[in-house]
Amino acid sequence: MHIERIETIPVRIPLKPERRMISALGKHDVSDFLLVRVVASDGSEGWGEATVTPRWSGETCLGAKALIDGVLAPAVAGLDVDDIVGLDRRMDAFAVGNWFAKSAIEMACWDLLGKAAGKPVYELLGGACRPLTIRSRFSLGAYEPERARRRAAELVAAGFTTIKVKVGIEPDRDVERVRIVRETIGPEIDLTIDANGGWDVETSIRCIRELADCNLTIVEQPIPPGDYTGLARVRHETGEKILADESCFDLIHAQELIRHDCCDAISLYPGKNGGIRKAREIADLAGEHGIACSIGSNLEWDLGTAAMAHFIVATPNMQVDTYPGDLLGPDYHEVSIARNPLQISGPLTTLTDLPGLGVEIDRDVIERHRIDRT
Ligand SMILES: [Mg+2]
């Protein structure tokens, strides 16, 4: 069974008004997704999703479409669908970077393989090593104090036991926001912060020290990616645990994080890391060096979130109980592409054991929201 052709469909999906995000990367009101349909030589199909945001990976929906249509799809046509290593090599030989675009094709191949085998993707990855219900933290935007206070109280009432607060915009207001959230949620709830690389080294050290009494569980990406020495300095001078996110897109980045002894955990997800297999490779390497991994998010829709859940369920070093991540993307969006949406209840997301990624595609939803109609 080989890859016969690849179809790409860009869609634009609005976020629910109460879920619109503000972070150091700006506002997030709508999500543009590139849906990818891989058709095999026997007519079977698999679906993937490129969760593209230019402020995150530099990719855009229509850019990813042009890359897949013009470069990646011709490059991988004729490959065996089950040769995921060969698929990755071929895509990397024809284009550097473009992690989310490559991940969408790889994800669709896993979906297709699972459906062909009658097994969920996590079985193809070695089987479940944890329950299919996964607990997430909630990522609170960089809101003004009153909104942050109100939202934090709602989240605790909804059952969240870990709250992440976005910082990295304006240091004094960042510190004030975190302090208000800690006061609101009380001492028992885990509290983390994520600067999305918005602070420099000196600001990070100052702000983290000012927040010493807030008992942070972990500090995510305080400084811009690429400065491993600076990240090590923040970690060692503050004594806080560091979660690397933007610092780790590929295996080389993970090796540098390890070499510089600059993080305690790494945030991974298939989209960011170029596919489920590549994310898994990083998780395994990190595990060999005593570094935990957790799941990050770019506000995926149903397919991207399902791929993340299969990856978590099958990967021992995805320590989501210690460091809960984000698996809530579908709940942020006003419509679902799935006839059988992932079950998301408060902080708990439950994966199905249906074959492939387990997402039954609603083509009507795609047609209503596609953005390439002429
Ligand atoms: Mg992050």
Boltz pocket constraint, residues with backbone or C-beta under 6 A from the ligand:
constraints:
  - pocket:
      binder: B
      contacts: [[A, 194], [A, 196], [A, 220], [A, 221], [A, 245], [A, 246], [A, 267], [A, 296]]
      max_distance: 6.0
